[in-house]
Amino acid sequence: MQPDTLLKELQLRSLEADTRRQFLRSCTTGLGGLFFGAQSANAAIGQPVHLPDNPLNALHPHFNPKVKRVIYLHMIGAPSQLELFDYKPDLEKLDGKPCPQEFLEGKRFAFIQGTPNMMGPQAKFSQHGNSGAWISERLPHLAKHADDLCFIKTMQTDQFNHGPAQLMVHSGQSRIGHPSIGSWVTWGMGTENSDLPGFMVLLSGGRLPRVGKALWSSGYLPSVYQGVQCRSVGDPVLNVSNPAGNSREIRRTALDSLKRLNEQTHAEFGDPETLTRIAQYEMAYRMQTAVPEVMSIEDEPQSVHEMYGTEPGKESFANNCLLARRLAEKGVRYIQLFDWGWDSHGASKGEALNEGFLDKCQQVDKPISALLSDLKQRGLLDDTLVVWSGEFGRTPMRENRGGKEMVLKGRDHNPGAFTLWMAGAGVKPGYSYGETDAIGYGPALNPVHLRDFHATLLHLLGFDYKKLHYPFQGLEQKLTGVNPAKVIKDILA
């Protein structure tokens, strides 16, 4: 064998013997340089750059934010705007008459077939406050806050089925795998309390949303930014308690040992994710004290329980509203409440506008009013934004199945128009934006797509929505996606 051939053979054997681990070990400095270079580049273009050992440290957004934290109240199932906030006297006159064909041609419905009948409002409306906002008799407590509310009457979405539409509201996309708003916000801003997660989720109504935890997923963002689901029974957060036979001191000793091992691994390989792992373990340890303390509502005064209608130890929307106030006080950045049971097709008493819908309104009316009053009197509404919505609206037509009218009264899904309201920091109080047509079927003035709402929400939090992006699958992914979006400047205070 020739010398040069032998040399090539030896080089080939040497390369084949190298493992990925050996490669990483031998070029730690180079990888570290690449990492810190990337971080510097991110900082230069205004992207979030967290401390390696504290991925939730508080950051300054692109500009001074008007909103420091968000409480989002989502009524899962899509409550009818025509029975709550969008008063249409002309629809009352059409009650029971066949729907004109121009409203049906080219439209897709979840259930309606043939020619349905129109259905007038199933509640009485009146004007409230100095703003004169139309609010129905179904929400008498909330009506007292008419001059605090900023309505968007012409919200639109691309989806007419619940799961994809819920994903659209919370991730800007109809497919699973994208980060929720709360994840984007905590990635961009971190949190003010190092003992609690920056993004917490509270559920009521007895069921998970259709797509479950995908609604508070971090998607392709690091997992530390996903929402942490809280529970009403047992540990408030899974595994927050020590296992039987293990004390807090034993847990501390174990974590110290694990920390030393992770530090050795980091020194050897230089992977910044190792430091993130250490930070997550340390937060979990601190949460063992902080979470039970903040989630225990028993120590609230009796007057507060009466104001909210809370029942400690039970799962309820009222309890979650009080918990939302407590989490906001503790500096949690994004607090998400989901309340299941608002799908009003009329297929059963629980889904009927004159049965189950009334019960749901009674369950949420007093707690929402109490939350707004409580935040206001504590000065928290000055830098907290409360958002209320469903995932789409309801049709002005009465629902039928197989062309036959339902015995009970209900409405089908309507992605063309629904109402969303906000209260608190950064938005005009006692203001209504957008106007639907005479029957509440679609926008007549100032349509607002969910992308526009997302752009506006990020703006209120101090972000240029075009610049808050994350590289994934060859794109600079954004909450607003790739389609045009705009900030709704008319609603900004």
ChimeraX attribute file (.defattr): number of C-alpha atoms within 10 A of each C-alpha:
attribute: neighborCount
match mode: 1-to-1
recipient: residues
	/A:1	6
	/A:2	6
	/A:3	8
	/A:4	9
	/A:5	10
	/A:6	11
	/A:7	12
	/A:8	11
	/A:9	12
	/A:10	12
	/A:11	12
	/A:12	11
	/A:13	11
	/A:14	10
	/A:15	10
	/A:16	9
	/A:17	10
	/A:18	10
	/A:19	10
	/A:20	9
	/A:21	9
	/A:22	11
	/A:23	11
	/A:24	16
	/A:25	15
	/A:26	13
	/A:27	13
	/A:28	17
	/A:29	13
	/A:30	11
	/A:31	17
	/A:32	15
	/A:33	12
	/A:34	12
	/A:35	15
	/A:36	12
	/A:37	12
	/A:38	13
	/A:39	15
	/A:40	14
	/A:41	13
	/A:42	13
	/A:43	13
	/A:44	11
	/A:45	11
	/A:46	18
	/A:47	19
	/A:48	22
	/A:49	20
	/A:50	18
	/A:51	14
	/A:52	17
	/A:53	16
	/A:54	18
	/A:55	22
	/A:56	27
	/A:57	19
	/A:58	20
	/A:59	17
	/A:60	14
	/A:61	21
	/A:62	20
	/A:63	12
	/A:64	13
	/A:65	18
	/A:66	20
	/A:67	22
	/A:68	23
	/A:69	30
	/A:70	25
	/A:71	26
	/A:72	21
	/A:73	22
	/A:74	23
	/A:75	23
	/A:76	26
	/A:77	26
	/A:78	26
	/A:79	28
	/A:80	29
	/A:81	25
	/A:82	27
	/A:83	23
	/A:84	21
	/A:85	22
	/A:86	24
	/A:87	26
	/A:88	19
	/A:89	13
	/A:90	14
	/A:91	19
	/A:92	16
	/A:93	13
	/A:94	17
	/A:95	17
	/A:96	15
	/A:97	13
	/A:98	14
	/A:99	19
	/A:100	12
	/A:101	11
	/A:102	8
	/A:103	12
	/A:104	15
	/A:105	8
	/A:106	7
	/A:107	8
	/A:108	13
	/A:109	15
	/A:110	13
	/A:111	14
	/A:112	22
	/A:113	16
	/A:114	13
	/A:115	18
	/A:116	23
	/A:117	19
	/A:118	22
	/A:119	25
	/A:120	23
	/A:121	24
	/A:122	17
	/A:123	16
	/A:124	13
	/A:125	21
	/A:126	13
	/A:127	14
	/A:128	18
	/A:129	14
	/A:130	9
	/A:131	15
	/A:132	14
	/A:133	24
	/A:134	19
	/A:135	24
	/A:136	24
	/A:137	16
	/A:138	22
	/A:139	20
	/A:140	16
	/A:141	17
	/A:142	21
	/A:143	22
	/A:144	13
	/A:145	19
	/A:146	23
	/A:147	18
	/A:148	22
	/A:149	24
	/A:150	23
	/A:151	26
	/A:152	23
	/A:153	26
	/A:154	27
	/A:155	30
	/A:156	24
	/A:157	23
	/A:158	15
	/A:159	21
	/A:160	20
	/A:161	17
	/A:162	21
	/A:163	21
	/A:164	19
	/A:165	24
	/A:166	29
	/A:167	26
	/A:168	26
	/A:169	24
	/A:170	26
	/A:171	31
	/A:172	24
	/A:173	23
	/A:174	19
	/A:175	14
	/A:176	17
	/A:177	16
	/A:178	26
	/A:179	30
	/A:180	26
	/A:181	26
	/A:182	30
	/A:183	28
	/A:184	26
	/A:185	25
	/A:186	28
	/A:187	28
	/A:188	27
	/A:189	26
	/A:190	28
	/A:191	25
	/A:192	19
	/A:193	17
	/A:194	19
	/A:195	20
	/A:196	25
	/A:197	26
	/A:198	31
	/A:199	29
	/A:200	22
	/A:201	23
	/A:202	24
	/A:203	22
	/A:204	23
	/A:205	18
	/A:206	11
	/A:207	13
	/A:208	14
	/A:209	22
	/A:210	16
	/A:211	15
	/A:212	13
	/A:213	16
	/A:214	23
	/A:215	29
	/A:216	26
	/A:217	24
	/A:218	25
	/A:219	19
	/A:220	14
	/A:221	19
	/A:222	14
	/A:223	12
	/A:224	20
	/A:225	26
	/A:226	28
	/A:227	28
	/A:228	21
	/A:229	16
	/A:230	17
	/A:231	17
	/A:232	18
	/A:233	10
	/A:234	10
	/A:235	15
	/A:236	17
	/A:237	18
	/A:238	11
	/A:239	11
	/A:240	17
	/A:241	18
	/A:242	13
	/A:243	10
	/A:244	6
	/A:245	6
	/A:246	10
	/A:247	12
	/A:248	13
	/A:249	9
	/A:250	12
	/A:251	14
	/A:252	13
	/A:253	12
	/A:254	11
	/A:255	16
	/A:256	14
	/A:257	12
	/A:258	14
	/A:259	19
	/A:260	12
	/A:261	13
	/A:262	16
	/A:263	16
	/A:264	13
	/A:265	14
	/A:266	16
	/A:267	13
	/A:268	13
	/A:269	21
	/A:270	21
	/A:271	17
	/A:272	16
	/A:273	14
	/A:274	20
	/A:275	20
	/A:276	19
	/A:277	18
	/A:278	21
	/A:279	19
	/A:280	18
	/A:281	14
	/A:282	18
	/A:283	18
	/A:284	17
	/A:285	19
	/A:286	15
	/A:287	19
	/A:288	19
	/A:289	14
	/A:290	18
	/A:291	20
	/A:292	15
	/A:293	11
	/A:294	16
	/A:295	21
	/A:296	14
	/A:297	20
	/A:298	12
	/A:299	9
	/A:300	11
	/A:301	9
	/A:302	10
	/A:303	9
	/A:304	14
	/A:305	20
	/A:306	13
	/A:307	17
	/A:308	23
	/A:309	20
	/A:310	22
	/A:311	14
	/A:312	16
	/A:313	13
	/A:314	13
	/A:315	18
	/A:316	22
	/A:317	27
	/A:318	26
	/A:319	23
	/A:320	27
	/A:321	25
	/A:322	25
	/A:323	20
	/A:324	28
	/A:325	20
	/A:326	17
	/A:327	23
	/A:328	21
	/A:329	14
	/A:330	15
	/A:331	18
	/A:332	27
	/A:333	27
	/A:334	28
	/A:335	24
	/A:336	25
	/A:337	22
	/A:338	22
	/A:339	25
	/A:340	21
	/A:341	22
	/A:342	23
	/A:343	26
	/A:344	28
	/A:345	25
	/A:346	25
	/A:347	18
	/A:348	16
	/A:349	16
	/A:350	19
	/A:351	22
	/A:352	22
	/A:353	26
	/A:354	17
	/A:355	16
	/A:356	19
	/A:357	24
	/A:358	16
	/A:359	15
	/A:360	20
	/A:361	17
	/A:362	15
	/A:363	17
	/A:364	22
	/A:365	19
	/A:366	19
	/A:367	26
	/A:368	23
	/A:369	20
	/A:370	24
	/A:371	21
	/A:372	21
	/A:373	15
	/A:374	18
	/A:375	21
	/A:376	15
	/A:377	9
	/A:378	11
	/A:379	11
	/A:380	19
	/A:381	22
	/A:382	16
	/A:383	17
	/A:384	24
	/A:385	24
	/A:386	21
	/A:387	19
	/A:388	17
	/A:389	21
	/A:390	25
	/A:391	32
	/A:392	31
	/A:393	31
	/A:394	27
	/A:395	26
	/A:396	30
	/A:397	26
	/A:398	25
	/A:399	33
	/A:400	25
	/A:401	15
	/A:402	11
	/A:403	13
	/A:404	13
	/A:405	18
	/A:406	18
	/A:407	12
	/A:408	19
	/A:409	22
	/A:410	29
	/A:411	29
	/A:412	24
	/A:413	29
	/A:414	27
	/A:415	23
	/A:416	23
	/A:417	28
	/A:418	32
	/A:419	27
	/A:420	22
	/A:421	18
	/A:422	24
	/A:423	25
	/A:424	25
	/A:425	24
	/A:426	22
	/A:427	22
	/A:428	19
	/A:429	21
	/A:430	19
	/A:431	20
	/A:432	19
	/A:433	19
	/A:434	16
	/A:435	19
	/A:436	23
	/A:437	14
	/A:438	14
	/A:439	22
	/A:440	26
	/A:441	21
	/A:442	24
	/A:443	20
	/A:444	13
	/A:445	13
	/A:446	15
	/A:447	20
	/A:448	23
	/A:449	18
	/A:450	21
	/A:451	26
	/A:452	20
	/A:453	22
	/A:454	23
	/A:455	22
	/A:456	22
	/A:457	22
	/A:458	25
	/A:459	25
	/A:460	23
	/A:461	27
	/A:462	20
	/A:463	23
	/A:464	18
	/A:465	22
	/A:466	17
	/A:467	14
	/A:468	23
	/A:469	20
	/A:470	16
	/A:471	11
	/A:472	11
	/A:473	8
	/A:474	6
	/A:475	11
	/A:476	14
	/A:477	19
	/A:478	21
	/A:479	24
	/A:480	24
	/A:481	17
	/A:482	12
	/A:483	6
	/A:484	9
	/A:485	19
	/A:486	17
	/A:487	20
	/A:488	18
	/A:489	10
	/A:490	11
	/A:491	18
	/A:492	16
	/A:493	12
